[in-house]
Amino acid sequence: MHDCRLEVMVGEQTVHLTNNTELARFLSEDTKERTLELALFLKQAHLQVRGEQLKIADESLKTEIWGHVIWELQVLRLKKVLSHRMFHKIFLILLRPTAHIDCGAKGNDRNRALWDFLSKRKFLSNMLNPKRLLAKKHY
């Protein structure tokens, strides 16, 4: 997508997206539009592979992607400030869950209610938009 190689896996009412520099590069331009485009692509991939609709609202999927990306970018920012060796293990622990963005429908994703809640409150979901941090190239 847009000359970026995104890594996606599909499961039963789940999609798994690798959170890497290709994803950051993809989201660094036209972040809102591209994230929605990605959400629609993930849902289409799920339909093609599994033969059923992924039961996640587009906005909720977008919000979940943003939530994972912004967490990683904020941790990387903090890691630059607190670069002492004693913090190394803490940052590894904080970054571990950001390597893959696992999105699942209700019953397959224990955080689905959180992403649904945030996505319905635009002022909250917009706070997760990683555009500003992606522009600073923390990835």
N, C-alpha and C positions, 0 to 999 in steps of 0.2 A: 504494500500500500504506500503510495507516494514515495517510491524508491526506498522504503524501509522494510527490512525483513523481520516481520513480527512472528514470534513463535506461539502457536496456539494448540491446545489439546482440548478435546471434547469428551465429556463423560455423561453419565446419566443425570440429566437436569443440572449439569455443571459445565463451565468453560474455564480453562486454565490458561493464563496469559503470562509469558515470561516478562518480568520487569527488568529490562536491560537498557543499554544505551540506544538500541534501535527504537525501542518504545519511547524513550525520552526524546529522541530526535523527531519521531513521528508527531509527538504531542507538542513539540516546541513551537510549531507554527499553527495558527488558527485552532488553538487548543479546544475551545468549545465545540466547534464544528467537527474537528477530527475525532474527538472523543465520542461524539454521537455517531459519527460514521463507523468508528471501531465497534461501538456497541451493536449497531445494526449488522455489521459484518460477523461479529461473534454469534449473534442470534441466527443469522443465515447459515453459518458453518454448522451450528448445532442442529438445525433443521435438516441440512443435507446429510450429515453423518448419522444422526440418531433417528431421523424421520419424524420428529416431533418438535413443536415449538418450545423454546426455552422460556419458562414462566417467570421472567424477570422483566419489570418495566424498564424501558430504555433509559429513563432518567435515573433510576436506581442503579443500573449497571454503570452508567457514566459516573455517578457519584462514588461508587465503589472503586472504580479505576482511579479516580482523582484521590480518594482517601489513601490508597496504598502508595501512590506516587508521591504525594505531598509528605507523607510520613517519612519515606526514604530520603527525600530531599532535605527535610528538616534535620533528620539524624545526621546526614552527611555534612550539613552546615555546622552542626554542633561538634561533630568530630574534628572539623578543621580548627575550631576554637579550642577545644580540649584535646589537643593532640598528644598529651602525655601517655606513655606506655601503660600506666595504671588503668586507663579508661578503655584500652583496646578490647578486652573481653566484653565489657558492657556494650560497646558499639556493635560487636559481632552478634550479640544476643538481640539487640534492638533491630538490626538490619536483616536477620535471618528470615522473619516472616514477610519481608518485602520482595524477596527473590522471585516469587510467583504470586500472581494475583488470581486467587481461586474464587470464582463467582458461581454461586449455586442458588437455585430456586428455594423457596421456603421448604424446610425439611431436609435440605442438602447443604445449607450454609447457615451456621449458627449466628452469623452477623447480618443476615438478610433483613431482619426487622430494623436494625440500625440504619442500613443504607436506604431502606424504604422511607423511614422517618426523615432522614436528612434530605433526601431527594424531593420530598414534598414541601420543604421549607427552603425556598430558593436562596434566601440570605445566608443560610447555613451551608448549603451545598456549594454556593459560589465562593465561600471562604476556603474551600478545599481545592479550588482551581489552581493547578500547579504552574500556570503560565508564567507568572512573575519569577518564580525560582528556576524554571526551565530556561528562561532567557539569560540567567546568570551562569548557566552551564555548570551546575554542581555534579553532573553525572559524568 
